[in-house]
């Protein structure tokens, strides 16, 4: 996962190399005349202020992108915000002069980007929670992290960790922390990873805890490791078993 790519602002002439969410191989390129932006009403009004500076400018943008893969050609829309940034350069007379340029930050993509590659074997309801997290990543990191927590709960469902227990004749939910303790004996190498996701997901659920895009990316890195361990390792073990059973290549042509 390219953390810099996910966090970087961009200019109109230099769009990040976002991967197509449909084929996951092509690069999303802006269509001709597909990028438009305008200054907000508040930003326009601020020009009247006697101390106005170019850095006070705010934009909104929308953009249509197309996948570079000729067999895909998916169309993705993006929208977000922009501003003016200042820098210093050398003027024609050899003296430092200020220069200004427009930068933009995405808030939405549709269809949403796939922010980390998960194995196809992952159950659909887990995938759905991940996709909803991806949809919210750029605009609401806290809600995005909350969906990661939900994805973890559903993953534990598929790992057959009990969801309910009976106490004094009443059925009640088993809290996530206890569910992780239950599964720790089966997956001791993943216990700390499960707990880390729980803490990050909890932070997304509580408004008094500020969660950042970096925190969500941390959660994605951890979840990606967990899913690879659970599903890719399982597939590899099956492959090894087949090869050993056949005592040779399983794809060899006679």
Helices and strands as residue ranges (DSSP letters): H 3-7, E 28-39, H 41-46, G 54-56, E 58-67, E 75-90, E 96-110, H 124-136, H 141-158, E 164-167, E 170-173, H 176-183, H 191-205, H 213-227, I 228-232, H 233-246
